[in-house]
């Protein structure tokens, strides 16, 4: 009688384990049998970044900065004409100009010291190329971008006043006016006066900067 009870109790835990395993198996099968769907574009979407490029257009530039200006006297005015081109794919803004001078250049030609001695620069733009006939330059609608100032003051960049934007593939036609202001100096017995401009020289580097257009969201 006692042995019969023990045998009866032995198979009950085994039966419970079989039931648990069976339930787990059924539950696992229900997860594995779930439905799924996927969508994707069959043609890849192309995304590319634009380019910022600013250069001197040598095909339309009349004169270049490599041409020296020599033997100036007070009152002389010299004009140079250049064409800036945005040949990148991005529209530009905040067009700026700064001037660099080399070490050892004549200080009196760079900044005024007590009197108006230094070289002056004025920048004027034209919507089309300047017309020059018989040493006279004309433009139907000139725009003064940088007012007259000493070349030393342009060591800090100056933003174009009226047309600071330059769209992709567009050009800016510029007149660079350089002048040595009227002034008096007296050389005594072959000795040049102090702070003289005579025999002075400056090596100028013109740097134009153009920033990318304002970043913007696009909904399409």
C-alpha positions as CSV (number, residue, x, y, z in Angstrom):
1,X,0.0,0.0,0.0
2,X,2.8,2.4,0.9
3,X,4.7,1.6,-2.3
4,X,1.6,2.3,-4.4
5,X,1.3,5.8,-2.8
6,X,5.0,6.6,-3.6
7,X,4.6,5.6,-7.2
8,X,1.5,7.8,-7.5
9,X,3.3,10.9,-6.2
10,X,6.4,10.3,-8.4
11,X,4.7,10.9,-11.7
12,X,2.8,14.1,-10.6
13,X,5.9,16.5,-10.8
14,X,6.8,15.0,-14.1
15,X,3.4,15.6,-15.5
16,X,3.5,19.3,-14.3
17,X,6.9,19.8,-16.0
18,X,5.5,18.4,-19.3
19,X,2.6,20.8,-19.1
20,X,4.8,23.9,-18.5
21,X,7.1,23.0,-21.4
22,X,4.1,22.5,-23.6
23,X,2.7,25.9,-22.7
24,X,6.1,27.6,-23.3
25,X,6.4,25.9,-26.7
26,X,3.0,27.1,-27.7
27,X,3.7,30.6,-26.6
28,X,7.0,30.6,-28.5
29,X,5.3,29.5,-31.6
30,X,2.8,32.4,-31.4
31,X,5.7,35.0,-31.4
32,X,7.6,33.4,-34.3
33,X,4.5,33.3,-36.4
34,X,3.9,37.2,-36.4
35,X,3.4,39.1,-39.7
36,X,5.9,41.8,-41.0
37,X,6.0,44.3,-43.8
38,X,8.9,46.4,-45.3
39,X,8.9,49.3,-47.7
40,X,11.9,51.0,-49.4
41,X,12.7,53.2,-52.4
42,X,13.8,51.2,-55.4
43,X,15.7,54.3,-56.8
44,X,18.3,55.7,-54.5
45,X,17.9,59.4,-53.5
46,X,21.0,61.5,-54.4
47,X,22.1,64.1,-51.9
48,X,25.2,66.3,-52.6
49,X,26.8,69.4,-51.1
50,X,27.4,72.6,-53.0
51,X,30.6,74.4,-53.7
52,X,31.9,77.9,-52.7
53,X,34.3,79.3,-55.3
54,X,35.4,82.9,-55.9
55,X,38.0,83.9,-58.5
56,X,39.2,86.6,-60.8
57,X,37.7,86.2,-64.2
58,X,40.8,86.5,-66.4
59,X,38.7,86.4,-69.6
60,X,37.1,89.8,-68.8
61,X,39.6,91.4,-66.4
62,X,41.2,94.4,-68.1
63,X,44.1,94.8,-65.8
64,X,45.4,92.7,-62.9
65,X,47.0,93.5,-59.6
66,X,50.3,92.2,-60.9
67,X,50.7,95.4,-62.9
68,X,52.8,97.8,-60.8
69,X,51.8,101.5,-60.2
70,X,55.0,103.5,-60.4
71,X,56.3,107.1,-59.9
72,X,53.2,108.5,-58.3
73,X,53.1,112.2,-57.3
74,X,50.6,113.9,-55.0
75,X,47.2,114.2,-56.7
76,X,47.7,111.2,-59.0
77,X,44.7,108.8,-59.4
78,X,45.1,105.3,-60.9
79,X,42.2,103.0,-61.7
80,X,42.3,99.3,-62.0
81,X,39.4,97.1,-63.2
82,X,38.8,93.6,-62.1
83,X,36.0,91.0,-62.4
84,X,35.1,88.8,-59.5
85,X,33.2,85.6,-60.4
86,X,31.3,83.2,-58.2
87,X,31.8,80.0,-60.1
88,X,30.6,77.8,-57.4
89,X,27.1,76.3,-57.1
90,X,26.2,78.2,-53.9
91,X,24.9,81.8,-53.8
92,X,27.2,84.0,-51.7
93,X,26.7,86.9,-49.3
94,X,28.7,89.4,-47.2
95,X,31.3,90.1,-49.9
96,X,34.3,91.7,-48.2
97,X,37.6,93.2,-49.1
98,X,40.8,93.5,-46.9
99,X,44.2,94.7,-47.8
100,X,47.5,93.3,-46.7
101,X,50.9,95.0,-46.7
102,X,54.3,93.5,-46.5
103,X,56.8,94.0,-43.6
104,X,59.1,96.9,-44.3
105,X,56.7,98.9,-46.5
106,X,56.7,102.6,-46.2
107,X,54.5,103.5,-43.2
108,X,53.6,107.0,-44.4
109,X,51.9,105.4,-47.5
110,X,49.9,103.1,-45.4
111,X,48.5,105.2,-42.5
112,X,48.2,108.9,-42.0
113,X,50.6,110.3,-39.4
114,X,49.6,113.8,-38.5
115,X,48.6,114.7,-42.0
116,X,46.9,113.1,-45.1
117,X,49.8,111.4,-46.7
118,X,48.7,107.7,-47.1
119,X,47.4,106.1,-50.2
120,X,43.6,106.0,-50.5
121,X,41.4,103.3,-52.0
122,X,37.8,103.5,-53.3
123,X,35.9,100.5,-54.7
124,X,32.9,101.0,-57.1
125,X,30.9,98.3,-58.8
126,X,29.0,98.2,-62.0
127,X,26.3,95.6,-63.0
128,X,28.1,95.1,-66.3
129,X,31.7,95.4,-67.5
130,X,33.0,99.0,-67.4
131,X,33.4,100.7,-70.7
132,X,36.7,102.5,-71.2
133,X,37.2,104.8,-74.2
134,X,40.0,107.4,-74.6
135,X,41.1,106.8,-70.9
136,X,37.5,107.5,-69.7
137,X,35.6,104.8,-67.8
138,X,31.8,104.8,-67.8
139,X,29.1,102.8,-66.1
140,X,25.4,103.6,-66.3
141,X,24.6,102.7,-62.7
142,X,27.8,102.8,-60.6
143,X,27.6,101.8,-56.9
144,X,30.2,102.9,-54.4
145,X,30.9,99.7,-52.4
146,X,33.8,100.9,-50.2
147,X,34.1,104.6,-49.6
148,X,37.5,106.3,-49.8
149,X,39.8,105.4,-47.0
150,X,43.5,104.8,-46.3
151,X,44.8,101.4,-47.3
152,X,46.0,100.8,-43.7
153,X,42.4,101.1,-42.4
154,X,41.4,98.2,-44.7
155,X,43.6,95.7,-42.8
156,X,40.2,94.8,-41.2
157,X,37.7,93.5,-43.8
158,X,35.2,96.0,-45.1
159,X,31.8,94.6,-46.4
160,X,30.5,95.9,-49.7
161,X,27.9,98.6,-48.9
162,X,25.4,98.2,-51.7
163,X,25.9,94.8,-53.4
164,X,27.3,92.4,-50.8
165,X,25.6,89.3,-52.4
166,X,26.9,87.4,-55.3
167,X,24.8,84.6,-56.8
168,X,26.2,81.4,-58.3
169,X,27.6,81.9,-61.8
170,X,27.3,85.7,-61.5
171,X,30.1,88.3,-61.6
172,X,30.9,91.6,-60.0
173,X,32.7,94.3,-62.1
174,X,34.9,96.5,-59.9
175,X,36.7,99.7,-60.3
176,X,39.6,100.0,-57.8
177,X,40.5,103.7,-57.4
178,X,44.0,104.3,-55.9
179,X,45.1,107.9,-55.2
180,X,47.9,109.7,-53.5
181,X,46.4,112.8,-51.8
182,X,47.6,116.3,-52.4
183,X,50.4,117.2,-50.0
184,X,53.4,119.4,-49.7
185,X,57.0,118.3,-49.0
186,X,60.2,120.3,-49.4
187,X,63.6,118.6,-50.0
188,X,66.5,120.7,-48.6
189,X,69.9,120.4,-50.2
190,X,69.0,116.9,-51.5
191,X,67.8,115.7,-48.0
192,X,64.3,114.3,-47.9
193,X,62.0,115.6,-45.1
194,X,61.0,113.4,-42.1
195,X,58.1,111.0,-42.7
196,X,58.4,111.5,-46.4
197,X,56.4,109.6,-49.0
198,X,59.1,110.1,-51.6
199,X,60.7,106.9,-52.8
200,X,58.3,105.0,-50.6
201,X,56.7,101.8,-51.7
202,X,53.9,99.4,-50.7
203,X,53.2,95.8,-51.8
204,X,49.5,95.3,-51.5
205,X,47.5,92.0,-51.3
206,X,43.8,92.3,-52.1
207,X,41.7,89.6,-50.4
208,X,38.1,89.2,-51.2
209,X,35.9,87.0,-49.0
210,X,32.5,85.6,-49.8
211,X,30.3,83.7,-47.3
212,X,27.7,81.1,-48.1
213,X,24.1,82.1,-48.3
214,X,22.0,81.8,-45.2
215,X,21.1,78.1,-44.4
216,X,17.4,77.4,-44.9
217,X,14.9,74.5,-44.5
218,X,13.2,73.2,-47.7
219,X,9.9,71.4,-47.7
220,X,9.1,69.5,-50.9
